[in-house]
Structure formats: C-alpha cells, structure tokens
Amino acid sequence: MKPEEPSQSVARGGVYMTLGMLAVALMGAVVKWASSGFSTELLTSLRFVFGLVIAVAIYALGRRISLKSDSLKIQILIGLSWVLLVGIYYLSIRFIPLMDATLLLNTAAIFAPIFARVIDGKREPRLVWIGIVIGFLGVTVVLRPGPQLFENPISLIGILAGIFAGLRVFLLSKVKHEPSQRTTIYSLFVGSIFCLLVMAAVGFPIQVPRWEVMLFTPRQILVPYFVDSSLVLAVIVLGGFSVLVNMFMAKSLRFATVGQISPFRYTAVAFAGFLDWSIWGVEPTWPSYVGFSLVLVGVMVIIRGSRV
C-alpha cells in the first residue's frame, strides 16, 4: 500500500481534529441549553460519571492495560485540573456567549509554557513569549476590561478554564510515557469523586427547571435526578460527545503532530459562534472576532517558536 503524502496525512489529521471540535461545540450547546434548568455541579457530575461508565465499559470489553501508574500524584492532579476546567467552562457558558467561553477555554497553549517555566524552570525561545503576549492581547480584547467588567466580574471566570486547561496540558506532558487510556480512566474517576463530594457538600440540590426558556416540553417528574426525558437525553449526548472528542483527537494524532493540528482546535470557536447565532440569536461582536484572531496568531507563533 502506497504511504500517504505528508500533506495528505496532515489533512486527515485536521479533519479528525475538526470533527472533535465540532463535538466540543455541540457539547457546549447542550450544556448551555441544560443550564437553563439544571445546576452546573449536576451537569458536570453527570458528564464525568457517565463518561467514567463508558470508559470502564470500553476497558472491560477491549484490550486491557495495567492501571497501575508510576505517577499517581500527577494523575490525580490531571484529573482535578480536568474537572475544574470543565466545571468552570460550563459555569461561564451561563454568563457569556458560547463563542467567547469556548475561545477562553482554548487558551491552554498560552498558559502551558508559563506553567513549564514557573514549575520546571523550563526556558522557552523568545518567539514563544512573543506568542504568549499576542495571545494575552486577544484575551484582553475578548474580556473587554472596563467599568462593565467590574459590574459583572463573573465573566472573568471564563479565563480560569483556560488556565486550568493549560495546567492540564503541562501535567499531561509529565505522563506522556503512560497509555492515554489509563490517564483517561484516572481523570474520569478523580473527576467523578470530586463532583460527588461537591454535590454532597451543597446538599445535592436539584433546582426547579425553567422549562419556558428551554427547547423541549417537560413530562411528569418521575425521579428527582431525571426530572424529564430531556435530561436523560442530555446525559446520553454529553457522555457520547465526550467519547467522540477523545476518539477524534486520538485519531488526529495518528496522522499529524500536535503542532500541525493545533490550529484546527480553533474551529470549535467558529462552530460555537454559529450555534450562538442560530439557536440563541447571539451575533459575534467585533471584539470576539479580533480576540479570536489574536489568540490564533499567538498560538501559531508559540508553535513556531517551540520548533526553534
């Protein structure tokens, strides 16, 4: 069989990454819809618990690997950073447009080198730091600092998702020698335990759904957690999309390097902008476009600088 040309291989990797980012945007849209009726901690808990069930089922039915890790503390930190970034992303969707929240989530490439420098003392080429500055300018444009920011400081939480995503990328580099399936199971298990502890601490509240602003008509309340078939559907969709995201991203890395396919991650922002407009009638503003462009340029510069 004739091997693929490098350009064809990168193109295939880009297609898989784009499909994965479409799943990310659709998952965000489901959460934004469900947030009108259900708490962030409930949605985050369902996402991790259901994802863990699927991951364990795949592990049980497939080729089993050892789950013993030589870096248990780092695995736990990876799980905590993942659940925190997901929970914060879900929370930010309540208060800012889906496009802006998704863009801020995808600033991981900007923060990862900072963690490497602060924690490991890793020195990066000057071009990497130039890219970080450009990326921060993009974030500043999206956040639009001013009096309105202090009136609604909750909008700042979106950038925390990007910070924890950057921490997770840095920590993942510490366990890159371990199977990704093992890391995924550890992360989902740690995330599930964390979510259940949070739910227990707040008394397992299930708020009364605001059905008038949701997209589906409710049925009779049958079970407290599954107050409507729509929530069951949301759980299935969230779990399914979480599996698809990991599957497509893993397949993309079979055809191209991280640096080659990283720009395709930002298709999630474009998809999120389209969903914002088509479902909720939220049109992207010029700061969103400018911020998106600056962050994308910054990430490209960081990738280029990392190769030097």
N, C-alpha and C positions, 0 to 999 in steps of 0.2 A: 504493500500500500504506500502510495506516494505521500511523504510528510507534507504538512501544511506549510505554506509560506509564513514568515513571521507576522506580516501584516494581516493575513487571514486569521492567524491564531489570536492576535490581539483583538480583532473584530469580534470573534466568537466570545472571547472573554468579556468584551464590552457589552455584548448582547445579554449575556447571563447576569452581569452586574446591573444592567438597566432593568431587567426583569425583577431582580431582587429589590431594587429601589422603588419599583412600581408597587411591590408588595408592602414596602415600608410606608409609602404614601397612603395606600388603601387602608393599612392597619391604623394609621393616624386618623384617617377619616372616620373609621368605625369608632375609635376612641372618642373623637370629638362629638360624634352623634350620641354615643352612650353616656358621655359626661353630662348631658342634659338631665339624665335620670339617675345616674349612679355615681358613687364616690370614687375618687381617684385611687384610694387604697384598695377598694374592692376590685376595680378593673385591673390594677397592677397584680393583685393576688391571683386573680383568675388567669391572667396571662402567664404567670410563672408556674403555677400549679398545673395548669392544663398542658403547658409546654413540657414540664417535667414528666408527666404521664406519657406523652408522645415519645419523648426521648428515651425513657425507660423501655417502652414497648419496642422501639426500633432496636435498642441494645439487646433486648431479650430474644428477638426474632432473628437478628443478624449475627455477624461475626463478632464474638465478644472479645473485648480487650481488657487488660487489667485496669482496675480503677484505683490502684494504689499509686499515689503521687509522691514524688520526692520534694515537692514544693507546696506542701499543704497550706501554709500560711498565705502564700501568694495566690493560690487557687481560691481561698476564702475571700481575699481582698478583691480578686477579679469578680467574684460573684456579688459582693457588696457594691462595687462600683457599677456593675451592670444594672442591678435592681434600682439603685439610686438614680442613674441616668434615665432609665425607662420611666420610673415614677415621676421624676421632675419633668420629663418631656410630656407625659400625659397631663400633668398639672398645668403646664404652660399653655397647652392647647386650649384650656378653658378661657384664658385671658388674652391671648394674642392670636393673630391669624395663623392658620396651619402652615402656610409657606414660611413665615418668619420663624416659627418654632422649629420647623424641620431644618432650616438653614443654620440656626444656632446649634442644633444637635450635631450638625455635620462640621463643626469647627474642631473636631478631635485632632486633626492633623496639625492644627495651630498650637494646641496645648501639649501634645505628646512630647515634642522636643524640649519644652520648658520643664516638664517633669524629669526628663532624662538628664537635663543639666542640673536641676536642683537636687535630685536624689542621688544620681550616679556621678555627677560631675562631668558628664559627657560633653565634650567640646564639639560644637557644630560649625560648619563653614559659615562665613559671613552672609552668604546668599540665603541660607536658611533663616537667619534672623531678619533679613530684609523681607522675606516672605511672611514671617510672623507679624511684622509691623503692618504690612499691607493688609493681612487678614484681620488684624485688630481694627484697622480703619473701617473695613467692611462691617464688622460687628458694631462699631460705634454708629455708623450710618443707620443700620437696622434698628438699633435701640433708640436712636434719636434723643440723645440726652438734652434735657431742658426742664422747664417747670412741670410739664405734663408727666415726665418720668417720675418726679417726686410725688405727684398726685396719685400715680398708680405704680408704686415701686414693685408690685408683684410681677410686672412684666420683665423684671430683671432675672427672674428665676430661669428663664429660657437658656441663658448663657451658662448656668450651672450644669445643665445637661451636657453641654459641650465640654465643660471642664472634666466632669466625671467620665465622659467618653474618651477624652484624651488620656486620663489616668488609666482607663481600661486598656487602651492601645499600648501604653507603656508597660503595664503589667503583663500583657499577653506576650510581649517580646521576651519576657523572662522565662516563659514556659513553652516557647515555640518548639522545643525538642519533644514535648509530650503530645500524644494524639489529641486532635481537636475534639473528638467525641468525648474523651474523658473530661476535658476542660468545660465543655458544654453541660455535661451532666452535673459536675460540681457547681457550676454557676447557677443552674436552674434549681438545684437543691438548696444552696445557700440563699438564693433569692426567695424561694418559697418559704423557708423558715423565717426569714426576715419579715416578709409580708404578713405571715400569720401572727408573728409577735406584735407587729404594728396594729393589726386588726384587733388582737386581744387587748392591747393597751388602750384602744379607743372604744372598746366595748362592742365590737362587731356591728357598727351602725349600718343600717340599710335605709338610705333616705327615700322619701316618697318621690317616685318618678314624676317629672314634669312632662307628661305624655303629650301635652298640647304643642310642645316645641320639638318633639321627636318625629320620626318618619313613619312609625308604624302604630297601628291601633292596638291597645293592650287587651289582653284577655283577663279572666278571673285570676286573682292571686292564688297560686297553688302551693308553692313552697317559698319561704322567706327569701332564700338566695336567688331562686329562679322565679321571680315575680311575673315573668311573662316569657312567652316563647321567643321574643326578640332578644332577650338576654342570653338565652341558650344559643341562639344563632350567633350572637356577638362573641360568645366564648369559643364556639367552634371556629369562627372566622379568625379571631385573634390567634388561637393555637395553630390553625392551618397556615396563616400568613407568617407566623414566627418560624415555622419549619421551612417554609418556602424561602424566606430570606436567607437562612443559614445554608440551605441547599444550593441556591443560585450563587451565593457568594463563594462557596467552596468550589463549585464547578468553574466559576470565572477564574479562580486562581490556578486551575489546571491548564489554562491556555495563555495566561499572561501574568506578569509580575504585579505586585501591589502598586508600584509607581505607574505602570502602564494603564491600569484600570481605575485608579483613584478618581480621575476626573469624571468618570461615569457615575460616581456616587451622587454627584450633584444633580443628576436627572430627577432624584427624589424631590428636590426643591421645586423643579418645574412641574412635576406631577401634582405636588401639594398645592401649588398655585392654581392649577387648573381645577382641582377638586374644590378649593376655596371658592372659586368663581362660579363653578357650575352648580354646586349644591347650596352654598350659603350666600352667594351673591357678593362675596368679598373680592373686590378687584385689587390686584397688587399695586402698591404705590411706587412712585419713583425711588424713594429711599430703599425699598425692597429690591428693586432691580439693580441699583447702584451697589448696595451692600452685597448682593449675591455675586455681582461681577468682581468686586474687590476681593471677597473671600476666595472665589475660584482662582483668581490670578495669584493670590497669596499662596494657596496650596500648591499650585503649579510651580511657583518659584521655590517653595520648600522641597518639593520632589526633585526639582532640577539641582538644587543645592546639595541634597543628600547624596547625589551621584558623584559629586566632585571629590 
